[in-house]
């Protein structure tokens, strides 16, 4: 394939209206294999909803999955009929290393957490080139030590990590890199390079696996497909599937010229080990594991099965590298083989695909981007590509159980997700993190699409539309939040994401914008009808993504109270203005949308009035606060300076003055609506939420007027408050010495500044909004300040940082925040701030050249926290770099 074909190939990959049958051919194979299928809601058939306990890591090697598969550096076909992944054994571990190990939610002192080190180094959006790295200890993996030590720590102590065990001392580990390149959509060349980083020669067993996802044992029972070893010259593994077709996995001889052994078992549960009953199965799912580890007779001597592996045994001297080569392909009828595929042809394919990837990203990244920033962009977007996952979840089937199988406990029909019987997902989805969150999360996904749009706008649009399709969106208009609880309420950011994706893609696909807008009308109406219980345009929503940021658990309020939420209400103002922006964009193509523009203007005005009338703005403090409302109507402001009080800043847009000038229909409708609220033509431009400056051809609609904005920013830009060296803290640092407390019916609720991991178990305790820096809301604030600057201009200045005497216009403030956020991933005197003070990551390029995109970051030092591969919304750093305002733009 000639250079540059990767760029042209993007035009054929996917389409917003595509189903799996209609996706581009280059999507046939992709990194759709999750890194964790155990401990998930889909695999949980327990009576109490304990997903972690029902299917723990210890079962994963022995127990067949119902809904999807997992593995290391895994690939699969789109429907996950056929899967490929790597497994390793260092000769000391009690089990094969087939999947990333981590602690389940109840096991970690700060919730679930992967306890390994791996990176997504590269990827193209069509998966024509993929690169992955993993560091595997040469000593026995300390499974029990990690579980025991973390169980003995409380929330006031840091997590006990794999590096803390000493297992990597003296560099006794393997650096393993997998590089995959496609010759065509169904022809993959697979290179595995293993480097012995230790001081002595060592042996590594490498077992590339090929297997079928079990679709024959559930529901309508069918005959299982088969993988066999073909006799003769080639000796390939041959996999035949009624839907995926025929594939061959050929393995070149190892470095010493020795061919690997072929091993076979069945992808079926070892009932004796898992459930204590003997079902007579001789070669179950863990058959290859048991054979390699202990020599057990648990592989099929007939060399057939539904799970297979090539078994290499490599002796590697200290400091040296060995390479393995395989080819996975669907042979054509005319010529199923290519001579010398493991030689010059192999090198040519890998070299060409890598050159195309280089060209693709060179064309993507602006010329003034530094090499370090370009590396951040490329690895962030690679993580998003590797995060594409096959997702199958049939709610009625999950609730009721498969025909012919024991029914689930009766209680599940009234438990988790029971009200979503319409839900039936069977697709490729963008996941937040393939281990920590191997399931979609709606508001994470919205942010992900903004970064994805730079390399795959069709896929980004498809994801946004999918959340609004009738098999996802509830008939009442609710969007499912995430697998653990579809009913939770996430911030309504899909309209914003759709508009951003539209703009990134060139602002020409009005059909997409119109389609998503019409579906979001249902969701907006659901918010208005269901999340405004008092009918006063002050919204609730419980969770709302900010987890434990408040003093009280917003999903479980004290009896007899309600919470008037600043962020819930402000999110709705932001939603209304975004829908107004979309309506105005569409009005240029169809006047019918002018009526809807009026509708969303009216909603915006009423919501802004609701904020003002409810006293959410505190004029003394110059900040927005939630209000706890007692049964007798008395109000208690929760004076917590946090992102809750900053969300109102997001609701600000510029509208062309022509839309609101006298004589235009839209202006007349706006004026009539305002007149009914006592705002006449003379005060039209000074009513608080509409700003109009002399000489401007636009007007500013905003929940926060410029003077209130100045006061909010006083706290946001204070380095003793919310301004971190690495962005905006989610909670003001001043609450470290001045924690906020409130008494309600004899109970005291407190919130204090916690820059790193949370010390509270609220919302499971696996995330913390009480001080760390989170990318998504930071991104939205930066963008909002740029919108304000676009209207207010260079003359509107604020101190930045507060108290410094240094005045900046809001464009420069946005640039300052952007720079602080991007710096998390750029090398400094002490390495990458996000890797903290860990010596290996500070000084060893083998560890630091692969970037981890954490879920959130220490509010004081920038250390990465939470999910280590949350290349979902943290990949927004790529958008920050790619769309950074540039000179002359």
Secondary structure, 3 states (H helix, E strand, C coil): CCCCHHHHHHHHCCCCCCCCCCCCHHHCEECCCECCCCCCCCCCCCCCCCHHHHCCHHHHCCCCCCCCCECEEEEEECCCCEEEEECEECCCCCCCECCCCEECCCCCCCCCEECCEEEEEEECCCCCEEEEEEEEECCCCCHHHHHHHHHCCCCCCCCCCCHHHCCCHHHCEEEEEEEEEEEECCEEEEEEEEEECCCCCEEEEECCEEEECCCCCCCCCCCCCEEEECCCCCCCEEEEECCCEEEEEEECCCCCCCCCEEEEECCCCCHHHHHCCCCCCCCCCCHHHHHHHHCCCCCCCCCEECEEEEEEEEEECCCCEEEEEEEEECCCCCCCCCCCCCCHHHHHHHHHHHHHHHHHHHHHCCCCCCHHHHHHHHHHHHHHHHCEEEEEEEHHHHHHCCCCCCCCCHHHHHCCCCCCCCCEEEEEEECCECCCECCCEHHHHHHHHHHHHHHHHHHHHHHHHHHCCCCCCCCCCCCCCECCCCCCCCCCCHHHHHHHHHHHCCCCCHHHHHHHHHHHHHHHHHHHHHCCCCCCCCCCCCCCCCCCCCCCCCCCCCCCCEEECHHHHHHHHHHHHHHHHHHHHHHCCCCCHHHHHHHHHHHHHHHHHHHHHCCCEECCCCEECEEEECCCCCEEEECCCEHHHCHHHHCEEEEEHHHCCCCCHHHHHHHHHHHCCCCCHHHHHHCCCEECCCCCCEEEEECCCHHHHHHHHHHHCCCCCCEECCEEECECHHHHCCCEEEEECCEEEEECCECCCCCCCHHHHCCCCCECECHHHHHHHHHHHHHHHHHHCCCCEEECCCCCCCEEEHHHHHHHHHHHHHHHHCEECCEEHHHCCCHHHHHCHHHHCCCCCCCEECCCCCCEECCCCCCCCCCHHHHHHHCCCCCCC
